[in-house]
């Protein structure tokens, strides 16, 4: 067992190694007295030493390894030997078992008290390793998922409810207590969702179980609770928090509330729906403390971004952002509003619901129950002297008509539309009853988008395409040099919850109106418009844009296929996420290859 060298003082050590001066040490010691923080952290905060230099010196002096957690493969059973509370208190994590010893990563290996406590708790000899504190804290969030805690709290709540029918009034009163099992269960559920970077939480009652599913990077992850009676208690509590009618179980209801989770303000949108075995709840989590929404972080390629910026700075006209639900349309539009948001510009939005609160912008929540539809808000907004109007969605003929006329009369109108690609969007407006000359006079451009999952940086590795995928790749007409560079995928690790993906990036297709397209619109010539659009300099299909990311090692071929499949019926995925190409598509690709 490696014992720490107990007489070493970190300040003296750094002075001996000429990393800091004696004067800097004295300044840091004074600052430490005021703040109560550890000396090492104080020196880093004062800028006298960087974290890596400090840890390398400690590693050499104590003769212990310096472990980078970012690329470490954890054993969940070993990690769980140290309770989460102690791991956070002592800034430590169990890394490996070496013979009879446990290798434990510590942010401060000179903390003798922490070391002694770890030996006592783990009941095994401890060998130390040095780790970065910043890496350690983010790692603890990932490795200590709350699934077991959620299961035990659900069991506790089930026991409390008993076998008899529980009284709603009693439960409502008790729910105000922080110690109530239902409150603790929801708190843990939200904490787990934030740790896992979930965008949505689904609570679904089944005949014998309750399913809790979290959407992470666009894909649902499931946890099953056998305590089916807890569903009613959870729904009741959530209804109380969102200000909904707790006695109404026959009709869908919508609401929202705000919670603070780990120092972050999370806006929660709640939707309840009566189902066969009770009520299903879906919660959308919006992190209000994530900072300003910026177009630069959307993933839009530079040349498209430059053109999009040019479009949104035009004084009037309509710009549409299109794509299915959950494709990032709102984020793109909010990014555009953030850029346009200046004291001299009046911006009014009509949204359902208002997702992010933006300063200086007049945001209106539509409410169909009282007759406040998009069209009504848009009509009223035009009397408020706006420069820019955002309409959450072009849902009907009336909204489209008013929006187009507003764009013609000196306003910039931004909106969304549910279509598969940019080419079909302009014609969709005409299908909805808009006059062709109005569309041609007002429409500036259309942006179609999807979100693809990014390969996890921690477990990425080279990927060799299958034979089927090679045939499919031939249909893209890629440069042989690009193909030689190869592709990547994620093996799966603790950082990405064994999915191989972490985070998402936008894939974009842009159509800027030119005279040939506008002429085809006026004539309602669909095939002429499609030809003109495909001939446009900027136009590049979504599938090709996604393929660019795959060639750069940002995403995988299965994600490209997922994007391509939404606009082309020839590509799909099997249950394992592998690319399946329809027989006629393979044949066509082979013919194309022979002809070339």
Secondary structure by P-SEA (a helix, b strand, c coil): cccccccccaaaaaaaaccccaaaaaaaaaaaaaccccaaaaaaaaccccaaaaaaaaaaaacccccccccccccccccccccaaaaaaaccccccccccccccccccccaaaaaaaaaaaaccbbbbbbbbaaaaaaaaaacccaaaaaaaaaaaaaaaaccccccaaaaaaaccccccaaaaaaaaaaaaaaaacccbbbbbbcccbbbbbbbcccbbbbbbbccccaaaaaaaaaaaaacccccccccccccccccccccbbbbbbbbbbbccccbbbbbbbbcccccccccccccccaaaaaaaaaaaaccbbbbbbbbccccaaaaaaaaaaaaaccccbbbbbbcccccccccccbbbbbbccccccaaaaaaaaaaccccbbbbcccccaaaaaaaaaaaaabbbbbbccccccccaaaaaaaaacccaaaaaacccbbbbbbbbbcccccbbbbbbbcaaaaaaaaaacccaaaaaabbbbbccccccccccccbbbbbbbbbbbcaaaaaaaaaccaaaaaaaaaaccccccaaaaaaaaaaaccccaaaaaaaaaacccccccccccbbbbcaaaaaaaaaaaaac
